[in-house]
C-alpha cells in the first residue's frame, strides 16, 4: 500500500488481500476511535439517521473477548464523523 492509501485509511471488513482496502468514491464513512478497531473507517453508506445515531457493534477477533467478540462504537456528540469505542462484549 502506498503512502497516499495509508493516509486515506483502511476500511473495516476489507479483505486482508485487497490491494486497495481504502475508502471508495461515493461511499460514506465514520472513523473509529479507540479500542481494537482504532483508526479504521466504517462504511455507513445507506444507513438511515436512526442507525447512525445508534452506532455499531462490530465483530472483531482482537477485542477483549477474542473470536466472536464485538467492539461497540458510538457517534461522538460534537463530531458525528468520528465514533468512539464504548467497550467490548462477547
C-alpha distances in whole Angstrom, upper triangle without the diagonal:
4,7,8,6,7,10,11,11,10,13,16,17,13,13,11,11,10,7,7,9,10,13,15,18,21,20,22,20,21,19,20,22,23,24,21,19,19,16,15,16,19,20,23,24,28,29,32,33,35,32,30,33,33,29,27,28,24,24,23,23,22,25,29,30,27,27,29,28,27,26,28,27,29,29,29,33,32,29,28,24,24,25,26,26,30,30,30,32,33
4,6,5,6,9,10,11,12,15,18,20,16,17,15,15,13,10,10,11,11,14,16,18,21,21,22,21,22,20,21,23,24,25,23,21,20,17,17,17,21,21,25,25,29,30,33,34,36,33,31,34,34,30,29,30,27,27,25,26,25,28,31,33,30,30,32,31,30,28,30,28,30,30,30,33,32,28,28,25,24,26,27,28,32,32,32,34,35
4,5,5,6,9,10,12,16,19,21,18,19,17,17,16,13,12,13,12,14,17,18,22,21,22,20,21,18,20,21,22,24,23,20,19,15,16,17,20,21,24,25,29,30,33,33,35,33,30,32,33,30,29,30,27,28,26,27,25,27,31,33,30,31,32,31,30,28,29,27,29,28,28,31,29,26,26,23,22,24,25,26,30,31,31,34,35
4,5,5,6,9,11,14,18,20,17,19,18,18,16,13,11,12,10,12,14,15,18,18,19,17,19,17,19,20,23,24,23,20,19,15,15,15,19,19,22,23,26,27,30,31,33,31,28,31,31,28,28,29,26,27,26,27,26,28,32,33,31,31,33,32,30,28,29,26,28,26,26,29,28,24,24,21,21,23,25,26,30,31,31,34,36
4,5,5,7,8,11,14,16,13,15,14,15,12,10,8,8,6,9,11,13,17,16,17,15,17,15,17,19,21,22,21,18,17,13,13,13,16,16,20,20,24,25,28,29,31,28,26,29,29,26,25,26,23,24,23,24,23,25,29,30,28,28,29,28,27,25,26,24,26,25,25,28,27,24,23,19,19,21,23,24,28,28,29,31,32
4,5,5,7,11,14,16,14,15,14,15,13,12,10,9,8,11,14,16,19,18,18,16,16,14,15,16,18,19,18,15,14,11,11,12,15,17,20,21,25,25,29,29,31,28,25,28,28,25,24,25,22,23,21,22,21,23,26,28,26,26,28,27,25,23,24,22,24,23,23,27,26,22,22,19,18,20,21,22,25,26,26,29,31
4,5,9,12,15,18,16,18,17,19,16,15,12,12,9,11,14,15,18,17,17,14,15,13,15,15,18,20,19,16,14,11,11,12,15,16,19,20,24,25,27,28,30,27,24,26,27,24,24,25,23,24,23,24,23,24,27,30,28,28,30,28,26,23,24,22,23,22,22,25,23,20,20,16,16,18,20,21,25,26,27,30,32
4,7,9,13,15,14,16,16,17,15,14,10,9,6,7,10,12,14,13,13,11,12,11,13,15,18,20,19,16,14,10,10,9,12,13,16,17,21,21,24,25,27,24,21,24,25,22,21,23,21,22,21,23,22,24,27,29,27,27,28,27,24,22,23,20,21,20,20,23,22,19,18,14,15,17,19,20,24,25,26,29,30
4,7,10,12,11,14,13,15,13,13,10,8,6,7,11,13,16,14,13,10,11,9,11,12,15,16,15,12,11,7,6,7,10,12,15,16,20,20,23,24,25,23,20,23,23,19,19,20,17,19,18,20,18,20,23,25,24,24,24,23,21,19,20,17,19,18,19,22,22,18,18,14,13,15,16,17,21,22,23,25,27
4,7,9,7,10,10,12,10,11,9,5,5,7,10,14,16,13,13,11,11,10,11,13,15,16,14,10,11,8,5,6,9,10,14,16,19,19,23,24,25,22,20,23,22,19,17,18,15,16,15,17,16,18,22,23,21,21,21,21,19,17,18,17,19,19,20,23,23,20,19,15,15,15,17,17,21,21,21,23,24
4,6,6,9,10,13,11,12,10,6,5,6,9,13,14,11,11,9,10,9,10,13,15,15,14,10,11,9,6,5,6,7,11,12,16,16,20,21,22,19,17,20,20,16,15,15,13,14,13,16,16,17,21,22,20,19,20,19,17,15,16,15,17,17,19,22,23,19,17,14,14,14,16,16,19,20,20,22,23
4,6,9,10,13,12,14,12,9,9,10,12,16,17,13,13,10,10,10,9,12,14,13,11,8,10,9,6,6,5,7,11,13,16,16,19,20,21,17,16,19,18,14,12,12,9,10,10,13,13,14,18,18,17,16,16,15,13,12,13,12,15,16,18,22,23,20,17,15,14,13,15,14,17,17,16,18,19
4,6,9,11,10,14,12,9,11,11,13,17,18,14,15,13,13,13,13,16,17,16,13,10,13,13,9,9,8,9,12,14,16,16,20,22,22,18,18,21,19,16,13,13,9,9,9,12,13,15,18,18,16,15,14,15,13,13,15,15,18,19,21,25,26,23,21,18,17,16,18,17,19,19,17,18,19
4,6,8,7,10,9,5,8,10,11,15,17,14,15,13,15,14,14,18,19,18,15,13,15,13,10,10,10,10,14,15,18,18,22,24,25,21,20,23,22,19,17,17,13,13,13,14,15,18,21,21,19,17,18,18,17,17,18,18,21,21,24,27,28,24,22,19,19,18,20,20,22,22,21,22,22
4,5,5,9,9,7,11,13,14,18,20,17,19,17,18,18,18,21,21,20,17,15,17,16,13,13,14,14,17,18,21,22,25,28,28,24,24,27,26,22,20,19,15,14,13,14,16,18,22,22,19,17,18,19,18,19,21,21,24,25,27,30,31,28,26,23,22,22,23,22,25,24,22,23,23
4,6,8,10,8,11,14,16,20,22,20,21,19,20,19,18,20,21,20,16,14,17,16,13,14,15,16,20,21,24,25,28,30,31,27,26,29,28,24,22,21,17,15,14,14,15,18,21,21,18,17,18,19,19,19,22,22,25,26,28,32,32,29,27,24,23,23,24,23,25,24,23,24,24
4,6,9,8,12,15,16,20,22,21,22,21,22,21,21,24,24,23,20,18,20,19,16,17,18,18,22,23,25,27,30,32,33,29,29,32,31,27,25,24,20,19,17,17,18,22,25,25,22,20,22,23,23,23,25,25,28,29,31,35,35,32,30,27,26,26,27,26,29,28,26,28,27
4,5,6,9,12,13,16,19,17,19,18,20,20,20,23,24,23,21,18,19,18,15,15,16,16,19,20,23,24,28,30,31,27,27,30,29,26,24,23,20,19,18,19,20,23,26,26,23,22,23,24,23,23,25,24,27,28,29,33,33,30,28,25,24,24,26,26,29,28,27,28,28
4,6,9,12,13,16,19,18,20,19,21,21,21,24,25,25,22,20,21,18,16,16,18,18,21,21,24,26,30,32,33,30,29,32,31,28,26,26,23,22,21,22,22,25,29,29,26,25,26,27,26,25,27,27,29,29,31,34,34,30,29,25,25,26,28,27,31,31,29,31,31
4,6,8,9,12,15,15,17,16,18,18,19,22,23,24,21,18,19,16,14,13,15,15,18,18,21,23,27,29,30,27,25,29,29,25,24,25,21,21,21,22,22,25,28,29,26,25,26,26,25,24,26,24,27,26,28,31,31,27,26,22,22,23,25,25,29,29,28,30,30
4,7,9,12,15,13,15,13,15,14,15,18,20,20,18,15,16,13,10,10,12,12,15,16,19,21,24,26,27,24,22,26,25,22,20,21,17,18,17,19,19,21,25,25,23,22,23,23,21,20,22,21,23,23,25,28,28,24,23,19,19,20,22,22,25,25,24,26,27
4,7,10,13,11,12,11,13,12,14,17,19,20,18,15,15,12,9,8,10,10,14,14,18,19,23,24,26,23,21,24,24,21,20,21,18,19,18,20,20,22,26,27,25,24,25,24,22,21,22,20,22,21,22,25,25,21,20,17,17,18,20,21,24,25,25,27,28
4,7,9,7,9,8,11,11,14,17,19,21,19,16,16,13,10,8,9,8,11,11,15,16,19,21,23,20,18,21,22,19,18,20,18,19,20,22,22,23,27,28,26,25,25,25,22,21,21,19,20,19,21,23,23,19,18,14,15,17,19,21,24,25,25,27,28
4,6,6,9,9,13,14,17,20,23,24,23,19,19,16,14,11,11,9,12,10,14,16,19,21,23,21,19,23,23,21,20,22,20,21,22,25,25,26,30,31,29,28,27,27,25,23,24,22,23,21,23,25,25,22,20,16,18,19,22,24,27,28,28,30,31
4,6,9,11,14,16,19,22,25,27,26,22,22,19,17,13,14,11,13,11,14,16,19,21,24,21,20,23,25,22,22,25,23,25,25,28,28,29,33,34,32,31,31,30,28,26,26,24,24,22,24,26,25,22,20,17,19,21,24,26,29,30,31,32,34
4,7,10,14,16,19,22,26,27,27,23,23,20,18,14,14,11,11,8,11,14,16,18,21,19,17,21,23,21,21,24,22,24,26,29,29,30,34,34,33,32,31,30,27,26,25,23,23,21,23,24,24,21,19,16,18,20,24,26,28,30,30,32,33
4,7,10,13,16,19,23,24,23,19,20,17,15,11,10,7,8,5,9,11,14,16,18,16,14,18,19,17,17,20,19,21,22,25,26,26,30,30,29,28,27,26,24,22,22,19,19,18,20,22,22,18,16,13,16,17,20,22,25,26,27,28,30
4,7,10,13,16,20,21,21,18,18,16,13,9,8,6,5,5,8,9,12,13,15,13,11,15,16,14,15,18,17,20,21,25,25,25,28,29,28,27,26,25,22,20,19,16,16,14,16,18,18,15,12,10,12,13,17,19,22,24,24,26,28
4,7,9,13,16,18,18,14,14,12,10,6,5,5,5,7,11,10,13,14,16,13,11,14,15,12,13,15,14,17,18,22,21,21,25,26,25,25,24,22,19,17,16,13,14,12,14,16,17,13,11,7,9,10,14,16,18,20,21,23,25
4,6,9,13,15,15,12,11,10,9,6,5,7,7,10,13,11,14,13,15,13,9,12,13,10,11,14,13,16,17,20,20,19,22,24,23,24,23,21,17,15,13,10,10,9,10,13,14,10,8,5,6,7,10,12,15,17,19,21,23
4,6,10,12,13,10,8,6,6,5,6,9,10,13,16,15,17,17,18,16,13,14,15,12,12,14,13,16,16,19,18,17,20,22,22,23,22,20,17,14,13,10,11,10,10,14,14,10,9,6,5,6,9,11,14,16,17,20,23
4,7,8,9,6,5,6,6,6,7,11,12,15,18,16,18,18,18,16,13,14,14,10,10,12,11,13,13,16,15,14,17,19,19,19,19,17,14,10,10,7,9,9,10,14,15,12,11,9,6,5,6,7,11,12,14,17,19
4,7,9,7,5,6,8,9,11,14,15,19,21,19,21,20,20,18,16,16,16,12,13,14,13,16,15,17,15,14,16,19,19,21,21,18,15,11,11,8,10,10,9,13,14,12,12,10,7,6,5,6,10,12,14,17,20
4,7,7,5,8,10,12,13,17,18,22,24,22,24,23,23,20,18,18,17,14,14,14,13,15,14,15,13,11,13,16,17,19,19,16,14,10,10,9,11,12,12,15,16,15,15,14,10,9,6,5,9,9,11,15,18
4,6,6,9,11,13,14,18,19,23,25,23,25,24,23,21,19,19,18,14,13,12,11,12,11,12,9,8,9,12,13,15,16,13,11,7,9,9,12,14,14,18,19,18,17,17,13,11,8,5,8,7,8,12,15
4,6,9,10,13,13,17,19,22,25,23,25,25,24,21,20,21,19,16,14,12,10,10,8,9,6,5,8,11,11,13,14,11,10,7,10,10,14,16,17,21,22,20,19,18,15,13,11,8,11,9,9,12,14
4,6,6,9,10,13,15,19,21,20,23,23,22,19,18,19,18,14,12,11,9,10,8,10,8,8,12,14,13,14,15,12,10,8,10,9,13,14,16,19,20,18,17,15,12,11,10,8,12,11,11,14,16
4,6,9,11,14,16,20,23,21,23,23,23,20,18,19,18,15,14,14,12,14,12,14,11,11,14,16,16,18,18,16,14,10,12,10,13,14,14,18,18,16,16,14,11,10,9,8,12,12,13,16,19
4,7,10,13,15,18,21,20,23,23,24,21,18,20,20,16,15,16,14,16,14,16,14,14,18,20,19,20,21,19,16,13,14,12,14,14,15,18,18,15,15,12,10,10,11,11,15,16,16,20,22
4,7,10,13,15,19,18,21,21,22,19,17,19,18,15,13,14,12,13,12,15,13,14,18,19,18,18,19,17,15,12,13,12,14,14,15,19,19,16,15,12,10,10,12,12,15,16,16,19,21
4,6,9,12,15,15,18,18,19,16,14,17,17,13,12,14,12,14,14,17,16,17,20,21,21,20,20,19,16,14,14,12,13,13,14,18,18,15,13,10,9,10,12,13,16,17,18,20,22
4,6,9,12,11,14,15,16,13,11,14,14,10,9,11,9,12,13,16,16,17,20,21,20,19,19,17,14,12,12,10,12,12,14,17,18,15,12,10,10,9,12,13,15,17,17,19,20
4,6,9,9,13,14,16,12,11,15,15,12,11,13,12,14,16,19,20,20,23,24,23,22,21,20,17,16,15,13,14,14,16,19,20,17,14,11,12,12,15,16,19,20,20,21,23
4,6,5,9,11,12,9,8,11,12,10,10,13,12,15,17,21,22,21,24,25,24,23,22,21,17,16,15,13,13,12,15,17,18,15,12,10,12,12,15,16,18,20,20,21,23
4,6,9,11,13,11,10,14,15,13,13,16,16,18,20,24,25,25,28,28,27,26,25,24,21,20,19,17,17,15,18,20,21,18,15,13,15,15,19,20,22,24,24,25,26
4,6,10,12,10,10,13,14,14,14,17,17,20,22,26,27,27,30,29,29,28,25,25,22,21,20,18,17,16,20,21,22,19,16,15,17,17,21,22,23,25,25,26,27
4,7,8,6,6,10,11,10,11,14,15,18,21,24,25,25,27,27,27,26,24,23,19,19,17,15,14,13,17,18,20,17,14,13,15,15,18,19,20,22,22,23,24
4,6,5,6,9,10,11,13,16,17,21,24,27,28,27,29,29,30,29,26,25,22,21,18,16,15,14,17,17,19,17,14,14,17,16,19,21,21,23,24,24,26
4,6,5,6,9,10,13,17,18,22,25,28,29,27,29,30,30,30,27,26,22,21,18,16,13,12,14,14,16,15,11,13,15,15,18,20,20,22,24,24,27
4,5,5,6,9,11,15,17,20,23,27,28,26,27,28,29,28,25,24,20,19,16,15,12,12,15,14,17,16,13,15,16,15,17,19,18,21,22,22,24
4,5,5,7,8,11,13,17,20,24,24,23,25,25,25,25,22,21,17,16,13,12,11,11,14,15,18,16,12,14,15,13,15,16,16,18,19,19,21
4,5,6,8,12,14,17,20,24,24,22,24,25,26,25,23,21,17,16,13,11,9,8,11,12,14,12,9,10,11,10,13,15,15,18,19,20,22
4,6,9,13,15,19,21,25,25,23,24,25,26,26,24,22,18,16,13,11,8,7,10,10,13,12,9,11,12,10,12,14,14,17,19,19,22
4,7,10,13,16,19,22,22,20,22,22,23,23,21,19,15,14,10,9,7,8,11,12,15,14,11,13,13,11,12,13,12,14,16,16,19
4,7,10,13,16,19,19,17,19,20,21,21,19,16,13,11,8,6,4,6,10,11,14,13,10,11,10,7,9,10,10,12,13,14,17
4,6,10,12,16,16,15,17,17,18,17,15,13,9,8,6,5,7,9,13,15,18,16,13,13,12,9,10,10,10,11,11,12,14
4,7,9,13,14,12,13,13,14,14,12,9,6,5,4,6,9,12,15,18,21,19,16,17,15,11,12,10,10,9,8,9,11
4,6,10,11,10,13,12,12,12,10,8,5,5,6,8,11,14,17,20,22,20,17,17,15,12,12,11,11,11,9,10,11
4,7,9,9,12,10,10,8,7,6,4,6,9,11,15,17,20,23,26,24,21,20,18,15,16,13,14,12,10,10,10
4,6,6,9,9,7,7,7,6,6,7,10,12,16,19,21,24,26,24,22,21,19,16,16,13,14,12,9,10,10
4,6,8,7,4,4,7,6,8,9,13,15,19,22,24,28,29,27,26,24,22,19,18,15,17,14,11,11,10
4,7,8,6,7,10,8,9,9,13,15,19,21,23,26,28,26,25,23,20,18,17,14,15,13,10,12,12
4,6,5,8,9,7,7,7,10,12,16,19,21,24,26,24,23,22,19,16,15,11,12,9,7,9,9
4,6,9,10,7,9,9,12,14,18,21,22,25,27,26,25,25,22,19,16,13,12,9,6,8,8
4,7,7,5,8,9,12,16,19,23,24,27,30,28,27,27,24,20,19,15,14,11,7,7,5
4,6,6,9,10,14,17,20,24,25,29,31,29,28,27,24,21,20,16,17,13,10,10,8
4,6,9,11,15,18,21,25,27,30,32,30,28,28,25,22,21,18,18,15,12,11,9
4,7,10,13,16,20,23,26,29,31,29,27,27,24,21,21,17,17,14,11,9,6
4,7,10,13,17,20,22,25,28,26,24,24,22,18,17,14,14,11,7,6,4
4,6,10,13,16,19,22,24,23,21,21,18,15,14,11,11,9,6,5,6
4,7,10,14,16,19,21,20,18,18,15,12,10,7,8,6,4,7,9
4,7,10,13,16,18,17,15,16,13,9,8,6,5,6,6,8,11
4,7,9,12,15,13,11,12,9,6,5,4,5,8,9,11,15
4,6,9,12,11,9,10,8,5,5,7,7,10,12,14,17
4,6,9,7,5,7,6,4,6,9,10,13,16,18,21
4,6,5,5,8,6,5,6,10,11,14,17,20,23
4,6,6,9,9,9,10,13,13,17,20,22,26
4,6,9,9,10,11,15,16,20,23,25,29
4,5,6,8,10,14,15,19,22,25,28
4,5,7,10,13,15,18,20,23,26
4,7,10,13,16,19,21,23,26
4,7,10,13,16,18,21,24
4,7,9,12,14,17,20
4,6,9,12,15,19
4,6,8,12,15
4,7,10,14
4,7,11
4,7
4
